[in-house]
Amino acid sequence: MRKSRHAASIALTLTLLVPLLLGTTYKWVDEQGQVHYTDTAPPAGTAYEIVAAPHSPSPVERAPPSVTAETLPAVPTPSAAVPEVAAADRDDGRCVDALYQLQVLAGGWRVYKAGPGTDRTYLHDRDRPAEIERLSRERDDNCSDDPAVLDSQRRRADELFQALGPECREAREKLQNMLRPTARTAPSHIENQQAFIAARCPDLSRDGVWLQDWILVR
């Protein structure tokens, strides 16, 4: 007898709890005074009370979505590397120097390279053809194929030829002598010499290039 009552009590408790677990629970009393707990709204016109609201799991309680091969983002397949065609390694400065030195060697000048102090290393006549060939390769390897750029490089080589020529070197040495304290040169002469150098002999110093000697060998 006691067991049956205990079982009936458990059944009643479960009956009352199931709606609570499932979702919103409505509590209402019918005309006979019997209390009802339902998960559906009571008949129209019946007063009721909401006992429990739907329970939505919090972000912590939510189970993480399952990850499958279909849900993973597609990894882009690396495309085949496109070989880059390296541009010719051209050097503007080496181009201008080569053009300038070819002008120097094309004349009948004795040519030399300045060493430490006043030392000079002259180019022997027998070595001139080989040096011209070397500088020609230097020109071909470094000068531009663009006609406009090449024209600019040639123009700068001409300026270098003028600036490093004997006339400009002599003009600079003359100005140095004028500026010596013991020279007693008239200021107007100094100004004229400075103006000549500024107009015709820009400071375009170079190391390791062939220079014209003072004496022309015919």
C-alpha positions in Angstrom: 0.0 0.0 0.0 2.8 2.4 1.0 4.7 1.4 -2.2 1.8 2.3 -4.4 1.3 5.6 -2.7 5.0 6.4 -3.0 4.9 5.5 -6.7 1.8 7.7 -7.2 3.6 10.6 -5.5 6.6 10.2 -7.8 4.4 10.0 -10.9 2.6 13.2 -9.8 5.9 15.0 -9.2 7.2 14.0 -12.6 3.9 15.1 -14.2 4.3 18.5 -12.7 8.1 18.7 -13.5 7.9 17.6 -17.1 6.2 20.7 -18.3 8.8 22.8 -16.3 11.6 21.0 -18.1 10.1 21.3 -21.5 9.4 25.0 -21.7 6.9 27.6 -20.5 4.5 26.3 -17.9 1.0 27.7 -17.3 -0.7 27.3 -13.9 -4.5 27.6 -13.9 -7.5 26.4 -12.0 -10.6 25.0 -13.7 -14.2 25.4 -12.6 -14.0 22.4 -10.2 -11.1 24.0 -8.4 -8.5 21.6 -9.8 -5.0 23.0 -10.4 -3.5 22.4 -13.8 0.1 22.7 -15.0 0.3 22.7 -18.8 2.7 23.8 -21.4 -0.2 25.1 -23.5 -2.3 28.1 -22.8 -5.5 27.4 -20.8 -8.9 27.8 -22.3 -9.9 31.3 -23.3 -11.2 33.4 -20.4 -9.4 31.4 -17.8 -7.0 33.2 -15.4 -3.5 31.7 -15.5 0.0 32.1 -14.1 3.2 31.5 -15.9 5.4 29.4 -13.7 8.5 28.9 -15.8 9.9 30.6 -18.9 11.8 28.8 -21.7 15.3 28.2 -20.7 17.9 29.1 -23.3 21.4 27.8 -22.7 24.0 30.4 -22.1 27.0 30.7 -24.4 29.0 28.7 -21.9 26.4 26.0 -21.9 26.0 25.8 -25.6 27.8 22.9 -27.2 30.4 24.0 -29.8 29.3 23.4 -33.3 30.6 20.2 -34.8 33.5 20.8 -37.2 33.6 18.7 -40.3 35.5 18.9 -43.6 32.5 20.6 -45.2 32.5 23.4 -42.6 36.2 24.2 -42.7 37.2 27.1 -44.8 38.8 26.1 -48.1 42.5 26.6 -48.0 43.6 28.2 -51.3 45.9 26.1 -53.3 49.2 27.9 -53.9 49.4 28.8 -57.5 52.5 28.0 -59.4 55.1 30.7 -59.0 55.3 32.9 -62.0 59.0 33.2 -62.9 60.1 36.8 -62.9 62.1 38.0 -65.8 64.9 40.0 -64.2 65.6 43.3 -65.9 69.1 43.9 -67.0 71.2 45.2 -64.2 72.2 48.5 -65.6 74.2 51.2 -63.8 73.7 54.8 -64.9 77.0 56.0 -63.4 79.1 53.3 -64.9 77.5 54.0 -68.3 78.4 57.7 -68.1 81.9 56.9 -67.0 82.4 54.4 -69.8 81.1 56.9 -72.4 83.4 59.6 -71.0 86.5 57.4 -71.0 85.8 56.2 -74.6 86.0 59.8 -75.6 89.3 60.2 -73.9 90.8 57.1 -75.5 89.4 58.0 -78.9 91.7 61.1 -79.1 95.5 61.2 -79.3 96.0 62.2 -75.7 98.3 60.4 -73.4 96.0 59.2 -70.6 96.6 58.3 -67.0 94.8 57.4 -63.8 95.6 59.5 -60.7 97.2 57.6 -57.9 98.0 58.6 -54.3 99.4 62.1 -54.1 100.9 63.2 -57.4 101.4 59.6 -58.7 100.1 58.8 -62.2 99.7 55.5 -63.9 99.8 56.0 -67.7 98.2 53.7 -70.3 100.7 52.2 -72.7 99.7 52.5 -76.4 99.8 48.7 -76.8 97.2 48.3 -74.1 94.8 51.0 -75.5 92.8 48.7 -77.9 92.1 46.2 -75.1 91.0 49.0 -72.8 88.7 50.4 -75.5 87.2 47.0 -75.9 86.7 46.6 -72.1 85.0 50.1 -71.9 82.8 49.3 -74.9 81.5 46.2 -73.0 81.0 48.4 -70.0 79.0 50.8 -72.1 76.8 48.1 -73.7 76.1 46.4 -70.3 75.1 49.6 -68.5 73.8 52.2 -70.9 70.0 52.4 -71.5 68.2 51.1 -74.5 65.7 54.0 -74.2 66.8 56.7 -76.7 65.8 59.5 -74.4 67.7 58.1 -71.4 70.7 57.3 -73.6 70.7 60.8 -74.9 70.8 62.1 -71.3 73.7 59.8 -70.5 75.7 60.9 -73.5 75.1 64.6 -72.6 76.4 64.0 -69.1 79.4 62.2 -70.5 80.2 65.2 -72.6 79.9 67.5 -69.5 82.3 65.1 -67.7 84.7 65.2 -70.6 84.8 69.0 -70.4 85.0 69.2 -66.6 87.8 66.7 -66.3 89.7 68.0 -69.3 93.0 69.8 -69.2 91.4 73.2 -69.8 89.3 73.0 -66.6 92.0 71.5 -64.6 94.3 74.3 -65.6 91.5 76.9 -64.8 91.1 75.4 -61.3 94.8 75.5 -60.6 95.0 79.1 -61.8 92.2 80.0 -59.4 94.0 78.3 -56.5 97.1 80.4 -57.3 95.1 83.6 -57.4 93.6 82.8 -54.0 97.0 82.5 -52.3 97.8 85.2 -49.7 101.0 86.1 -51.5 99.4 86.4 -55.0 97.9 89.8 -54.5 95.4 89.2 -57.4 92.8 91.8 -58.1 89.3 90.8 -56.8 87.9 91.4 -60.3 90.3 88.9 -61.8 89.3 86.3 -59.2 85.6 86.9 -59.8 86.2 86.4 -63.6 88.0 83.2 -63.0 85.4 81.9 -60.7 82.7 82.8 -63.2 84.5 80.9 -66.0 84.8 77.8 -63.8 81.2 77.9 -62.8 80.1 78.2 -66.4 82.4 75.7 -68.0 83.9 73.5 -65.3 81.3 72.1 -62.9 82.7 70.0 -60.0 82.3 66.5 -61.4 85.2 64.7 -59.7 85.8 61.1 -60.5 88.1 58.4 -59.1 89.6 55.6 -61.1 88.9 57.0 -64.6 91.3 57.8 -67.4 92.3 61.5 -67.6 93.9 63.5 -70.4 97.4 64.6 -70.0 98.5 68.1 -70.6 100.5 67.3 -73.7 98.8 66.2 -76.9 100.7 63.4 -78.7 100.3 63.7 -82.4 
